[in-house]
Amino acid sequence: MAKIPFPQDFIWGSATSSYQIEGATQVDGRGESIWDVFSRTPGKVLNGDTGEGACDSYHRYQEDVALLKELGAKAYRFSVAWPRIFPQGDGEVNQAGLDYYHRLVDELLANGIEPMCTLYHWDLPQALQERGGWDSRDTIDAFVRYAETMFKSFDGKINKWITFNEPWCVSFLSNELGDHAPGNKDFQLALNVAHHILVAHGKTVKAFRHLGIQGEIGFAPNTEWFEPFSQQEQDVEAAQRRLEYFNNWFFDPVFKGIYPERVLSWYKSKGFEPPVQPGDMDTIHQPIDFLGINYYTGGVGKNNPDAGMLEFEPVAGGFDTTDFDWNIYPQGFLSVLEWVNQEYGSIPIYITENGAYYESEASEDGKQHDPKRIAYLQKHLFQLSRAIESGINVKGYMLWSLMDNFEWAFGYSKPFGIVHVNFETYKRTPKDSYYWYQQVIASHGFEV
């Protein structure tokens, strides 16, 4: 047996998001979000599920914090529902919404758990969507006002802030591919949304600095890692386009103040380009204190002229997959971290999401067995340890997810949690992976 070590001051935790767990969508003055409307639209979410009940964490947050405490978590990454704070997206503040998050944060702090707050995990107020959503620069200004309200209200309580979660999903998955709210299929619109989100991020960081808020601020893009299927030039170039479309498109503007030239030229050749206004790139290019990394999957891919905008096609086969049919590609996790370190320097990194969907196996004794999830986590933490031992500045790991929840377009059918949730009774039952992770945290590593 060999011990896979982690630093003694490494910050272990878990993560959730507001719409996926809170429920209580019509409680205490909360306004509608785009996900409320999208999930009620026939055919958009599997089985017609909505987030109306979710895990009822709005009423059961103390129970959830107790699970984090028992786990040994040192941090909890959660998100705020913008419509709880501004039911119409702007204008009047809803004090009851702020009060809820104060209760949650106070409970975390009382139990020695650091709150890591994500301002935007996809639940745009529907009122703003009806006025153009992220295609409108007015939404940028509304977001900054919302962020400033949160900063002022929680200054000194929350010391780690994340502006946006997975901007690729907010823009391309939701507005090019149409899989998530608001469900558009328009590539230029996706580019517009991506750019406006980046501008909103930069303006929010500037506001954070201007207000003199205590703590640190960053953002949490999702990443993947696709190797070229072969070393033929066309496959290598296709894989590079995919990398720049998915990863660089959101990293380069923040860290370098530019869009990646290769894929930008590719888009322009097809009649598309981001709606950059004078000063935008300087606004986006604000120094941040840390970088969140979400990583789940990767693989290999090749050039295919018939495979959409990028002419890139993932090659199936050769990899084990999760029950979500996502490749298990832990070496890509290390590759992403090495790429970040090489391209953007030694910025402090928190793994803000990493985990897997597997059906757990309930036994006669009522326990929830999920050996495949444990194997997935073990393989990825192995690669994470290699990255840290190689000098990459990773400070913490937020496992996705604390509990089974509303998995967006898949409703309640895709459990990612280390805690099982019965969505009729809301009973929480820790799985084997919860107890495995508990031991990892307690011993700062694991044996293989």
Beta strands, then each sheet from edge to edge (+ up, - down):
strand 1: 3-5
strand 2: 11-15
strand 3: 75-79
strand 4: 114-120
strand 5: 160-165
strand 6: 216-220
strand 7: 222-228
strand 8: 290-303
strand 9: 312-314
strand 10: 349-353
strand 11: 361-362
strand 12: 368-369
strand 13: 394-400
strand 14: 419-421
strand 15: 428-430
strand 16: 445-447
sheet 1: 1+ 16-
sheet 2: 7+ 8+ 6+ 5+ 4+ 3+ 2+ 13+ 10+
sheet 3: 7+ 8+ 9-
sheet 4: 11+ 12-
sheet 5: 14+ 15-
end
